[in-house]
Amino acid sequence: MSDYDYDLIIIGSGPSGRSAAIQAGKLKRRVLVIDRKDRFGGVSVHTGTIPSKTLRETVLNLSGWRERSFYGRSYRVKDQIRAEDLKARLHMTLDHEVDVLEHQFNRNHVETMNGLAKFVGPHEVEVATDAGETTRLTAAKFLIATGTKTYRPDYVPFNGKTVVDGDDFLEMAEIPRSLVVIGAGVIGVEYATMFSALDVRVTLIEPRETFLDFIDSRLIHDFTHQIRENGVDLRLGSAVEKIEDAGDHVEVTLENGRHVRAEMLLFAAGRMGATSALNLDSVGLETDHRNRIKVDRKTYQTSVLHIYATGDVIGHPSLASTSLQQGRVAACHALDTPTLPESPWYPYGIYSVPEISTCGMSEEELQERGIPYEVGVARFRETSRGHIMGLEHGMLKMLFSLKTRRVLGVQIVGEGATELIHIAQAVLNLKGTVDYFVQNTFNYPTLAEAYKIAGLDAFNRMPIPEEFKVRKKPAEPAKKEVKKA
């Protein structure tokens, strides 16, 4: 690799680019991270994962959402919540994230450069800076970790104020009284439910008859009931025909003839791979209709073997957590270093209000595969911790194989779902069974106790293992009475 400027050049500094760079640095290789922004961290830090989750926590704290079951729907920690209140905590968190990231790069001797990179040869990139300068650099291996950008169709009159995408949304000057969200994907659902918690009148529009189809349908049914009860007007099954920017409000016309009016519109119907500026044709790489790159899911190599791709730019699951893992695995493979493979089961988290998190298979998947199974369900209101917290909703559902008794999938909706799911993840990856939840003790009172309740719920309906069957002792023969003479 000494014939090149670097052993590995990484384009993009989001979760996968970050973890790949740190891994390469720990292997004492020459590594360079190039990012088009002047601050590192990518979409995840600046407009995606960290900002939206910080915003959610701020909303729940300032609105007093978690305490309303005790003190009433009018309860507030802060009576007048303004956009500045939401942004204050946001900027503090982002500054800290960037500071930690830059410290990690420095500590691991990772070189960085700001500029727009594009391929000009199989092993060469050209980097253009904002100052108008260009630099050409070579590397033995490359990792594309450019992530995604918002999808902005022509029929949407974006103006950055009343008609916005997911990136503009965080820069709002004031909190609207009413909000239309188009697209009931993860991003749309998260923002719609967050602002409903602020008592903003929210209408969530999805052209399809269903939403979040990769989540267990029973969980979605429970979730749908909760968000509608919380005030979200969920409209499924009709596409948007027209969007009109009327100045002080936005008018949306649906194909079914209905109209929706709101002060602000958030368009959150999909994202595109940020690959258009990379000049991938020059190295023989192609992208799909969403500008995403196809890779070998074990090594993250593209069809050009010395070029790798990780993170959102390769599509599903498009999670910051899985992107971190992908970057590490790709860097190790690119630098000929054996490493542990990724585990087959990873948690999926949706930071809506309420939270949703899953791990393993859904009930629909089990039915499609013809796997005999049993279900165990626990409601958070069945736990003492749920009573203490004032939880009126929340559910944990577990699926078990009737043949092996193993855990096959766990789905949770409710407070703390994204934290609780890791117990299920551990048991799944260690091939644990329903017996684990029956045998083991959980802290009391905790929400994790719901695992015990759901485990017992399934255990009591499943066939009894041979070793636990009660066997009656054979009756002793009756003794004959001896008559005395």
C-alpha positions in Angstrom: 0.0 0.0 0.0 3.1 2.3 0.2 2.6 3.4 -3.4 -0.5 5.4 -2.4 -1.0 8.5 -0.2 -3.3 6.6 2.2 -4.2 3.0 3.0 -7.8 4.0 3.3 -9.7 7.1 2.3 -13.2 7.5 3.7 -15.7 9.8 2.1 -18.3 10.9 4.7 -18.0 11.2 8.5 -21.4 9.8 9.7 -21.6 6.8 12.0 -20.1 4.3 9.5 -17.4 6.6 8.3 -16.5 7.5 11.9 -16.3 3.9 13.1 -14.3 2.8 10.1 -11.8 5.7 10.5 -11.3 4.9 14.2 -10.8 1.2 13.5 -8.3 2.0 10.8 -6.5 4.3 13.2 -6.3 1.7 15.9 -4.7 -0.7 13.3 -2.1 2.1 12.8 -2.9 2.6 9.1 -2.8 5.8 7.2 -6.4 6.9 7.0 -8.1 10.1 5.7 -11.7 11.2 6.3 -13.2 13.7 3.8 -16.4 15.5 4.5 -18.1 18.2 2.4 -19.3 20.0 5.5 -17.0 22.2 7.7 -18.1 20.2 10.8 -17.8 16.5 11.0 -20.5 14.0 12.0 -22.6 13.8 8.9 -26.4 13.8 8.7 -26.6 11.7 11.9 -25.1 14.4 14.1 -26.3 17.6 12.3 -29.8 16.9 10.9 -30.8 13.3 11.6 -30.4 10.9 14.5 -28.9 13.1 17.3 -31.0 16.3 16.6 -34.3 14.4 16.3 -33.7 12.4 19.5 -32.5 15.5 21.4 -35.6 17.3 20.2 -37.8 14.5 21.4 -36.3 14.5 24.9 -36.7 18.3 25.1 -40.3 18.1 24.0 -41.2 15.4 26.6 -39.4 17.2 29.4 -40.7 20.8 28.8 -44.3 19.6 28.0 -44.5 17.5 31.1 -45.8 14.7 28.9 -44.6 11.9 31.2 -46.5 13.3 34.2 -49.8 14.1 32.7 -51.5 10.9 33.7 -51.0 12.1 37.4 -51.5 15.9 37.0 -53.9 16.2 34.1 -53.5 17.0 30.4 -53.1 20.7 31.2 -49.9 20.1 33.1 -46.7 21.8 31.7 -43.2 22.2 33.0 -43.0 25.4 31.0 -46.2 27.2 30.0 -45.0 28.9 26.8 -42.6 26.6 24.9 -40.9 28.4 22.0 -38.7 27.3 19.1 -35.7 28.8 21.0 -36.3 26.5 23.9 -36.1 23.4 21.7 -33.0 24.6 19.9 -31.0 25.5 23.1 -30.6 21.9 24.2 -30.1 20.9 20.6 -27.1 23.1 19.9 -25.5 22.1 23.2 -25.8 18.4 22.3 -24.5 18.8 18.8 -21.5 20.8 19.9 -20.6 18.1 22.4 -21.0 15.3 19.7 -18.7 17.1 17.3 -16.1 17.8 20.1 -16.1 14.1 21.0 -15.8 13.0 17.4 -12.9 15.3 16.7 -11.1 14.2 19.9 -11.5 10.5 18.8 -10.0 11.3 15.4 -7.1 13.1 17.0 -6.4 10.4 19.5 -6.4 7.7 16.8 -4.3 9.8 14.3 -7.0 10.0 11.8 -6.4 12.8 9.2 -9.4 14.9 8.1 -10.2 17.2 5.2 -13.2 19.4 4.3 -14.3 19.4 0.7 -16.4 17.7 -2.0 -14.8 14.5 -3.2 -15.2 12.8 -6.5 -13.5 9.8 -8.2 -11.2 10.6 -11.1 -9.6 7.2 -11.3 -9.7 3.7 -9.8 -7.5 4.7 -6.9 -7.7 8.5 -7.0 -10.1 11.2 -5.8 -10.2 14.9 -6.4 -11.3 17.1 -3.5 -12.7 20.6 -4.1 -12.8 23.0 -1.2 -15.2 26.0 -0.6 -12.2 28.3 -1.3 -12.1 26.9 -4.9 -8.9 24.9 -4.5 -8.6 21.3 -5.7 -6.4 18.4 -4.4 -5.8 15.0 -5.8 -5.2 12.1 -3.4 -4.7 8.4 -3.9 -5.5 5.4 -1.7 -5.3 1.6 -1.9 -8.9 1.3 -0.6 -11.9 3.6 -0.4 -15.0 3.6 1.7 -18.1 5.5 0.6 -20.1 6.6 3.6 -21.9 9.6 2.2 -25.3 8.8 3.6 -28.5 10.2 2.2 -30.2 13.5 1.4 -33.8 14.5 1.5 -36.1 13.6 -1.4 -37.5 16.8 -2.9 -40.0 16.2 -5.7 -40.9 19.1 -8.0 -44.6 19.2 -7.0 -43.7 20.3 -3.4 -43.2 24.1 -3.2 -40.4 24.1 -0.6 -39.6 27.5 0.8 -37.6 26.7 3.9 -40.2 28.3 6.2 -43.8 26.9 5.9 -43.0 24.1 3.5 -39.9 22.2 4.6 -38.0 18.9 4.5 -36.4 17.0 7.4 -33.3 19.1 7.3 -35.1 22.5 7.2 -37.5 21.4 9.9 -35.0 21.8 12.8 -34.4 25.5 11.8 -38.0 26.6 12.3 -38.3 30.2 13.6 -41.4 29.4 15.7 -43.5 26.4 16.7 -46.6 26.1 14.4 -50.1 25.7 15.8 -50.8 23.1 13.1 -48.6 20.8 11.1 -49.1 18.5 8.1 -46.6 15.7 7.8 -46.5 13.9 4.4 -45.0 10.4 4.7 -45.6 8.0 7.5 -42.1 6.5 7.5 -39.8 6.5 10.5 -38.9 10.2 10.2 -42.5 11.4 9.5 -43.9 9.3 12.4 -41.3 10.5 14.8 -41.8 14.2 14.1 -45.6 14.0 13.9 -45.9 12.3 17.3 -43.3 14.6 18.9 -45.2 17.8 17.9 -48.5 16.2 18.9 -47.0 16.0 22.4 -46.5 19.8 22.3 -50.3 20.0 21.6 -49.7 21.0 18.0 -52.6 19.9 15.8 -50.9 17.3 13.5 -52.2 15.6 10.4 -50.1 12.6 9.2 -50.7 11.7 5.6 -49.6 8.4 4.0 -50.6 7.4 0.4 -50.6 3.7 1.3 -53.2 1.9 3.3 -50.6 0.8 5.9 -47.5 2.3 7.4 -44.3 0.9 9.0 -44.9 -2.4 7.4 -41.7 -4.0 8.7 -43.1 -3.8 12.3 -45.4 -6.5 13.7 -49.0 -5.6 12.8 -50.3 -6.1 16.3 -47.8 -3.6 17.6 -48.8 -1.1 14.9 -52.4 -1.6 15.8 -51.6 -0.7 19.4 -49.4 2.2 18.3 -52.1 3.6 16.0 -54.6 3.6 18.8 -52.2 5.5 21.0 -51.2 8.2 18.6 -54.8 8.9 17.5 -55.7 9.1 21.2 -52.9 11.6 21.6 -54.4 13.8 18.9 -52.6 12.8 15.6 -55.1 12.8 12.7 -53.8 9.8 10.7 -55.0 9.7 7.1 -54.0 6.6 5.2 -54.8 5.4 1.7 -54.9 8.6 -0.3 -52.1 10.3 -2.2 -51.4 14.0 -2.3 -52.8 15.6 -5.4 -51.7 19.2 -4.9 -49.8 21.3 -2.4 -50.4 25.1 -2.4 -48.2 27.6 -0.5 -50.8 30.3 0.5 -48.4 32.5 2.4 -49.6 32.3 6.0 -50.7 28.7 5.6 -50.3 25.6 3.4 -53.3 23.9 1.6 -53.1 20.2 0.8 -55.5 18.5 -1.6 -55.8 14.7 -1.5 -56.8 12.5 -4.4 -59.9 11.4 -2.4 -61.1 15.1 -2.5 -60.3 16.0 1.1 -58.4 19.1 2.0 -56.0 19.8 4.9 -54.9 23.2 6.0 -52.0 23.9 8.3 -49.4 26.6 9.3 -46.5 24.3 8.3 -45.9 21.3 6.1 -43.1 18.8 6.6 -42.4 16.6 3.6 -40.8 13.3 4.9 -41.5 10.8 2.1 -38.2 9.2 1.6 -34.5 9.9 1.2 -32.0 9.5 -1.7 -28.4 8.2 -1.6 -25.9 11.1 -1.6 -23.9 9.8 -4.5 -24.6 12.1 -7.4 -21.4 14.1 -6.9 -19.0 11.2 -6.5 -18.6 10.5 -10.3 -19.1 6.8 -9.8 -19.2 6.1 -13.5 -15.4 6.8 -13.6 -14.8 3.7 -11.5 -17.5 1.5 -13.0 -20.0 1.7 -10.1 -23.8 1.9 -10.6 -26.6 3.0 -8.3 -30.3 2.0 -8.0 -33.3 4.3 -8.5 -32.7 5.8 -5.1 -29.0 6.5 -5.8 -28.0 3.7 -3.4 -25.0 1.4 -3.9 -25.3 -2.4 -3.9 -22.7 -4.2 -1.7 -21.8 -7.7 -0.4 -23.5 -7.6 3.0 -20.8 -9.6 4.7 -17.8 -7.5 3.6 -19.4 -4.3 2.3 -17.4 -4.5 -0.9 -19.0 -3.0 -4.0 -18.6 -4.6 -7.4 -15.3 -2.7 -7.6 -13.5 -4.8 -4.9 -11.2 -2.1 -3.5 -14.1 0.3 -3.0 -16.5 -0.3 0.0 -19.8 1.3 1.0 -21.6 1.4 4.3 -24.4 3.2 6.2 -27.5 4.7 4.7 -26.0 4.9 1.2 -26.5 1.1 0.9 -30.1 1.2 2.0 -32.0 -0.9 4.6 -31.8 -0.9 7.6 -30.4 2.7 7.5 -29.8 2.9 11.3 -27.0 4.8 13.0 -26.4 1.7 15.2 -26.0 -0.8 12.3 -24.0 1.8 10.4 -21.4 1.9 13.2 -21.1 -1.9 13.0 -20.8 -1.9 9.2 -18.0 0.7 9.2 -15.9 -1.4 11.6 -16.4 -4.6 9.6 -15.7 -2.9 6.3 -12.5 -1.3 7.6 -11.2 -4.6 9.0 -11.9 -6.4 5.7 -10.3 -3.6 3.6 -7.2 -3.7 5.8 -6.9 -7.5 5.8 -7.6 -7.8 9.5 -9.8 -10.7 10.7 -12.7 -9.6 13.0 -15.9 -10.9 14.6 -18.8 -11.0 12.2 -22.0 -9.0 12.9 -24.6 -10.8 15.0 -27.7 -11.9 13.0 -30.2 -10.1 15.3 -30.0 -6.3 15.8 -32.6 -4.0 17.5 -34.7 -1.6 15.5 -35.7 1.6 17.3 -38.3 4.2 16.3 -38.2 7.3 18.6 -41.8 8.3 18.3 -44.1 9.1 21.1 -44.6 6.3 22.2 -41.4 4.5 21.3 -41.3 1.4 19.2 -38.5 -1.2 19.2 -38.2 -4.7 17.8 -35.7 -7.5 17.5 -36.0 -10.7 15.6 -39.0 -11.9 13.6 -42.5 -10.6 13.5 -45.7 -12.7 13.8 -46.3 -12.2 10.0 -42.8 -13.6 9.2 -43.4 -16.7 11.3 -46.7 -17.3 9.6 -45.1 -16.9 6.1 -42.4 -19.4 7.1 -44.9 -21.9 8.6 -43.1 -21.9 12.0 -45.3 -23.1 14.8 -45.2 -20.5 17.6 -46.7 -19.2 20.8 -47.2 -15.6 21.9 -46.6 -14.0 25.3 -47.9 -10.5 26.0 -47.4 -8.1 28.9 -49.0 -4.7 29.4 -46.9 -2.0 31.2 -49.9 -1.2 33.3 -49.6 -4.8 34.7 -46.2 -3.9 36.3 -45.8 -2.0 39.5 -43.2 0.3 37.9 -45.8 1.1 35.3 -48.2 2.2 38.1 -45.4 4.3 39.7 -44.7 6.0 36.3 -48.4 6.5 35.6 -48.2 4.5 32.4 -51.7 3.8 30.9 -50.3 2.2 27.7 -47.4 0.2 26.6 -47.0 -3.5 25.6 -44.3 -6.1 25.3 -44.9 -9.0 23.0 -42.7 -12.1 22.7 -42.8 -15.0 20.1 -41.5 -18.5 20.9 -40.9 -21.6 18.9 -43.2 -24.4 19.9 -40.6 -26.9 18.6 -37.4 -25.6 20.3 -38.9 -23.2 22.9 -36.4 -20.5 21.6 -37.2 -16.8 21.5 -37.9 -15.9 17.8 -38.9 -12.2 18.1 -39.7 -9.4 20.6 -41.7 -6.3 19.9 -42.2 -3.4 22.4 -44.3 -0.2 22.2 -44.2 2.3 25.0 -42.0 4.1 27.4 -38.3 2.9 27.4 -38.9 0.5 24.5 -35.6 1.3 22.8 -33.7 0.5 26.1 -35.7 -2.6 27.1 -35.2 -4.3 23.7 -31.5 -5.1 24.5 -32.6 -7.8 26.9 -34.4 -9.5 24.0 -31.4 -9.0 21.7 -29.1 -10.7 24.1 -31.4 -13.7 24.6 -32.0 -14.0 20.9 -28.3 -14.0 20.0 -27.5 -16.5 22.8 -30.4 -18.8 21.5 -32.3 -18.6 24.8 -35.7 -20.1 25.4 -38.9 -19.1 27.2 -37.5 -20.9 30.2 -35.0 -18.1 30.7 -37.7 -15.6 31.5 -39.5 -18.0 33.9 -36.3 -19.1 35.7 -34.7 -15.6 36.1 -35.5 -12.8 38.5 -35.9 -9.2 37.3 -35.4 -6.2 39.5 -38.7 -5.1 41.1 -40.3 -2.7 40.4 -39.0 -2.2 36.8 -40.5 -2.2 33.4 -38.2 -5.1 32.5 -40.5 -7.2 34.7 -42.8 -7.2 31.7 -40.4 -9.8 30.2 -41.3 -12.1 33.1 -45.0 -11.5 32.7 -44.9 -12.1 29.0 -42.7 -15.2 29.4 -45.1 -16.7 31.9 -48.0 -15.8 29.7 -46.5 -17.9 26.9 -45.0 -20.6 29.1 -48.5 -21.4 30.6 -49.9 -22.2 27.2 -46.9 -24.1 25.8 -46.5 -27.9 26.0 -45.0 -28.9 29.3 -41.4 -30.3 28.8 -41.0 -34.0 29.7 -38.8 -33.3 32.7 -41.5 -31.1 34.3 -44.5 -33.4 33.7 -46.1 -34.7 36.9 -46.2 -38.5 36.8 -48.6 -40.3 39.1 -47.2 -43.2 40.9 -48.8 -46.5 40.0 -51.4 -47.5 42.6 -50.3 -50.2 45.0 -52.2 -53.5 44.8 -54.8 -53.8 47.5 -53.8 -56.2 50.3 -56.0 -59.2 50.9 -57.4 -59.5 54.3 -56.6 -62.8 56.1 -59.6 -64.2 57.9 -58.9 -65.6 61.3 -60.2 -69.0 62.1 
